[in-house]
Amino acid sequence: MGRKSEMPAEKRVDLVLALLRKEEPAAQIARRAGVSEPTLYRWRDEFIAGGKAQLGGKGSDTAATKELAKLQREIETREQVIGELTIANRILKKLSGPSL
């Protein structure tokens, strides 16, 4: 498995668009960018897949929003349980009498 590219996303988009517009051969675009052709083609495939997902309504934003809502509900539930346990703990302390 190769290493993660440190190239900014905007630059990768520009390279993929140049590839899709066939401005120059893929080998030349890849060489100019300092990446391999397979990397350039992988970026192209990811770019197209991301576009399809967004158009199909199955984008990562939708998934992230659903995940965020789920986590917020879990936090609210846990806060409620913590509150109930705190009240129960205080009641038990009062019923157990004075501490030593």
Phi, psi and omega in degrees: 000134181285176180271159180288134180287137178263008180288135179300149182301322181299319180294319178297320178298316179301318180294317180295318179296321176298321178294315181293327177279354180056043179294326177203166180300150181303320180300320181289319177298313181298315180298314180299324181276345181078031177232168179277160177299316178302324178295316179299316179293324177297316177301319179299313181297319179294320179299313181293318179297320178296320177296317178298318180297318180294317180292330180276359180077015181244037184289163180294333177297319179295315179296319180294321179296316178297318180296319179297316179298319179297315180294324177295321177297319178298319179297315179299317179297316180293323177296321179295316179297317179299317178299315180296318179294324178296316179296314179299320180297317179296318179297314180298323178295319179293321181287335183281352177090187183292145179274156178275000000 
